[in-house]
Amino acid sequence: MSTRLARAQKLGIAFLPALALGCATTGQAPTSSSSNAITNFNLGADKHVPVEMPAEAAEVRQNISAPILSVVTIDDVVYPYVYGYPLYPEGDGARGIVELRKASADGAKVTKKRDSDGVQHVSEDLPSIGCRFEGIRETRDKYVPVSLKCDLPAPKALGGSKRPVLGTLNAGAKAEEILKEPTVEEHFMGAFHLTSEDFAGGSGTAFFNTTHGQIALVFKSQKLDHFVYYFDPGVVGWQNQATWEGL
């Protein structure tokens, strides 16, 4: 089997735990974008490659020509960058979230709320980049991240509507434009892996699987409104407490 075909099959897998979280957020159940969807749910999330924390991440964050969201594939391991910082659960790459939070600390606000079942939900708003981490504090020593949501367009200080979101695409892009973007063709075979039931109506969610989580592109009135990265709850590396200091 070719590497490309193997990657295509891997990325066509439905990742149920993250989708369940996505449903809770969007209010709609995702469905397969293809009648030939693969029903093996192992994304290979235990597979890792060496990923360095890039020295130029801070420069990328400030570069209004650099996309907010980018994707890298190494040896069939697929992971995203947000504002130049890798979302990666192991090794030096795991510093990506730490450094993203540190670089975006200006105006940050942490909110804690316990629901009727006694579950403590903890979120961190980072207004300087228009993003929000959400997770659950299971115990004093265990924080489980759920998602990273980023509003679009970027804040004015980071380029506003002129800054691309993915590849060369800006906020407000239509679904068909996204599928034609070379970045999407290269890493996701030019197809959404799953879509929500309301997607056809123009206000729904389209999903791309990555090795350690999912990227959800949320559309309103047929235009890209914001994106969410859902952390795979089965990846232990996401729960490194050094990553979530202060939450």
C-alpha positions as CSV (number, residue, x, y, z in Angstrom):
1,M,0.0,0.0,0.0
2,S,1.4,3.4,-0.9
3,T,2.2,6.0,1.8
4,R,-0.4,8.4,0.3
5,L,-3.1,5.8,0.3
6,A,-2.3,4.7,3.9
7,R,-2.5,8.3,5.0
8,A,-5.8,8.8,3.1
9,Q,-7.3,5.8,4.9
10,K,-6.0,7.0,8.3
11,L,-7.4,10.5,7.8
12,G,-10.8,9.0,6.7
13,I,-11.4,7.5,10.0
14,A,-14.2,8.8,12.3
15,F,-12.8,9.8,15.7
16,L,-15.8,9.2,17.9
17,P,-14.7,10.7,21.3
18,A,-13.8,14.0,19.8
19,L,-16.9,14.0,17.7
20,A,-19.0,13.5,20.7
21,L,-17.4,16.7,22.1
22,G,-18.0,18.5,18.8
23,C,-21.7,17.6,18.9
24,A,-22.0,19.1,22.3
25,T,-20.5,22.3,21.0
26,T,-22.3,22.6,17.6
27,G,-25.6,20.9,18.6
28,Q,-25.5,18.7,15.5
29,A,-24.3,15.2,15.0
30,P,-21.5,14.7,12.4
31,T,-22.0,12.4,9.6
32,S,-19.6,10.8,7.2
33,S,-18.8,12.8,4.0
34,S,-18.5,9.6,2.1
35,S,-20.5,6.4,1.9
36,N,-17.2,4.5,1.9
37,A,-16.1,5.9,5.3
38,I,-13.7,3.6,7.1
39,T,-15.0,2.2,10.4
40,N,-11.8,1.5,12.2
41,F,-11.5,4.1,14.9
42,N,-7.8,3.8,15.7
43,L,-6.2,7.0,14.5
44,G,-2.7,5.9,15.6
45,A,-2.7,8.5,18.3
46,D,0.1,6.7,20.1
47,K,2.4,7.3,17.1
48,H,4.9,10.2,17.5
49,V,7.7,11.8,15.5
50,P,10.3,14.3,16.8
51,V,8.9,17.8,16.7
52,E,10.9,20.8,17.7
53,M,9.4,23.9,19.2
54,P,10.3,26.4,16.4
55,A,12.5,29.3,17.5
56,E,10.6,31.7,15.2
57,A,7.1,30.9,16.6
58,A,6.8,34.4,18.1
59,E,7.7,35.9,14.7
60,V,5.1,33.8,12.9
61,R,2.5,34.9,15.5
62,Q,3.1,38.6,14.6
63,N,3.5,37.9,10.8
64,I,0.1,39.0,9.4
65,S,0.9,37.1,6.1
66,A,1.3,33.8,8.0
67,P,-1.9,31.7,8.3
68,I,-3.5,31.4,11.7
69,L,-3.8,27.6,11.2
70,S,-1.3,25.5,9.4
71,V,-0.8,21.7,9.1
72,V,2.3,19.5,9.0
73,T,2.6,15.8,8.1
74,I,5.7,13.9,9.0
75,D,5.8,10.1,8.5
76,D,2.0,10.0,8.4
77,V,1.7,11.9,11.7
78,V,-0.5,14.9,11.1
79,Y,-0.6,17.9,13.5
80,P,-1.5,21.6,13.3
81,Y,0.1,24.8,14.2
82,V,-1.9,27.7,15.6
83,Y,-0.3,31.2,15.2
84,G,3.0,29.4,14.7
85,Y,2.9,27.2,17.8
86,P,2.6,23.4,17.4
87,L,-0.3,21.5,18.9
88,Y,1.6,18.4,19.7
89,P,1.6,16.2,22.8
90,E,5.1,14.8,23.1
91,G,8.7,15.9,23.3
92,D,9.9,19.4,22.6
93,G,6.8,20.0,20.5
94,A,4.7,19.8,23.6
95,R,6.0,23.2,24.6
96,G,3.9,24.7,21.8
97,I,0.8,25.1,24.0
98,V,2.9,26.4,26.9
99,E,4.6,29.0,24.7
100,L,1.3,30.0,23.0
101,R,-0.4,30.6,26.4
102,K,2.7,32.5,27.6
103,A,2.9,34.7,24.5
104,S,-0.8,35.4,24.7
105,A,-1.1,36.1,28.4
106,D,-2.0,39.8,28.0
107,G,-5.6,40.1,29.1
108,A,-6.0,36.4,29.7
109,K,-8.9,35.3,31.9
110,V,-9.5,32.0,33.6
111,T,-13.1,31.0,34.4
112,K,-14.1,28.0,36.6
113,K,-17.6,26.6,36.8
114,R,-18.9,23.5,38.4
115,D,-22.0,22.0,36.7
116,S,-24.9,20.2,38.3
117,D,-23.1,16.9,38.1
118,G,-20.2,18.3,40.1
119,V,-17.8,18.5,37.1
120,Q,-15.5,21.5,37.2
121,H,-15.1,23.2,33.8
122,V,-12.1,25.4,33.4
123,S,-11.6,27.8,30.5
124,E,-8.9,30.3,29.5
125,D,-9.7,33.2,27.2
126,L,-6.8,34.6,25.3
127,P,-8.2,37.8,23.8
128,S,-4.9,38.9,22.3
129,I,-5.3,36.0,19.8
130,G,-9.0,35.6,19.9
131,C,-8.8,32.0,21.2
132,R,-10.2,30.1,24.1
133,F,-9.0,26.8,25.8
134,E,-11.7,24.7,27.5
135,G,-11.2,21.7,29.6
136,I,-12.1,19.8,32.7
137,R,-10.3,19.8,36.1
138,E,-10.8,16.1,37.1
139,T,-8.6,16.3,40.2
140,R,-6.1,18.8,41.7
141,D,-3.4,17.1,39.6
142,K,-5.3,16.2,36.5
143,Y,-6.6,18.8,33.9
144,V,-8.0,17.3,30.7
145,P,-8.2,19.7,27.8
146,V,-11.2,19.5,25.6
147,S,-10.8,22.1,22.9
148,L,-9.1,25.2,21.5
149,K,-11.5,27.6,19.7
150,C,-10.2,30.5,17.7
151,D,-12.5,33.2,16.5
152,L,-12.2,34.6,13.0
153,P,-10.9,36.9,11.6
154,A,-7.7,37.4,13.7
155,P,-7.6,40.3,16.1
156,K,-6.6,43.6,14.4
157,A,-3.2,43.6,16.0
158,L,-2.5,40.3,14.3
159,G,-3.8,41.3,10.8
160,G,-7.5,41.2,11.2
161,S,-9.5,40.2,8.1
162,K,-6.3,40.5,6.0
163,R,-4.6,37.6,7.8
164,P,-5.2,34.2,6.1
165,V,-6.8,31.4,8.2
166,L,-5.6,28.3,6.3
167,G,-3.2,28.4,3.4
168,T,-4.3,31.4,1.4
169,L,-7.9,31.4,2.6
170,N,-9.3,34.1,4.8
171,A,-12.2,34.2,7.2
172,G,-15.5,34.0,5.4
173,A,-14.2,31.4,2.9
174,K,-16.8,29.0,1.4
175,A,-16.5,25.2,1.9
176,E,-15.8,24.6,-1.8
177,E,-12.9,27.1,-1.6
178,I,-11.4,25.3,1.3
179,L,-11.4,21.9,-0.5
180,K,-9.5,23.4,-3.4
181,E,-6.8,24.9,-1.2
182,P,-3.5,23.2,-1.8
183,T,-2.9,22.8,1.9
184,V,-6.1,20.8,2.3
185,E,-5.3,18.7,-0.8
186,E,-1.9,17.9,0.5
187,H,-2.7,17.0,4.1
188,F,-6.4,16.0,3.9
189,M,-6.8,14.7,0.4
190,G,-9.0,17.6,-0.6
191,A,-12.1,16.3,1.2
192,F,-13.8,16.8,4.6
193,H,-13.7,13.7,6.7
194,L,-17.0,14.3,8.4
195,T,-19.7,16.9,8.4
196,S,-22.6,17.8,10.7
197,E,-26.1,17.1,9.7
198,D,-26.8,20.8,9.1
199,F,-23.7,21.4,7.0
200,A,-25.6,21.2,3.7
201,G,-27.7,24.1,4.8
202,G,-24.7,26.3,5.1
203,S,-24.4,26.7,8.8
204,G,-22.7,23.6,10.1
205,T,-19.4,22.0,10.9
206,A,-16.8,20.1,8.7
207,F,-14.1,18.0,10.3
208,F,-10.6,17.0,9.5
209,N,-8.9,14.2,11.4
210,T,-5.4,14.7,12.7
211,T,-3.3,12.1,14.6
212,H,-4.0,13.5,18.1
213,G,-7.3,15.3,17.6
214,Q,-9.7,16.9,15.2
215,I,-10.0,20.2,13.4
216,A,-13.5,21.5,13.1
217,L,-14.3,24.3,10.7
218,V,-17.6,26.0,11.7
219,F,-19.6,27.7,9.0
220,K,-22.4,30.3,9.3
221,S,-24.4,31.4,6.3
222,Q,-22.1,29.3,4.1
223,K,-19.0,31.2,5.3
224,L,-16.1,30.1,7.5
225,D,-16.8,31.7,10.9
226,H,-14.4,30.1,13.4
227,F,-12.4,26.9,13.9
228,V,-12.0,24.5,16.9
229,Y,-9.3,21.9,17.7
230,Y,-10.7,19.0,19.7
231,F,-8.0,17.2,21.8
232,D,-8.2,13.4,21.6
233,P,-9.0,12.5,25.3
234,G,-7.2,9.2,24.9
235,V,-3.8,10.9,24.3
236,V,-2.1,11.0,27.7
237,G,0.4,13.6,26.6
238,W,-2.3,16.2,26.4
239,Q,-2.7,15.9,30.2
240,N,0.8,17.0,31.1
241,Q,0.1,19.3,34.0
242,A,3.1,21.5,33.2
243,T,1.2,22.4,30.0
244,W,-1.8,23.7,31.9
245,E,-0.1,25.6,34.8
246,G,-2.5,28.2,36.3
247,L,-5.7,26.4,35.2
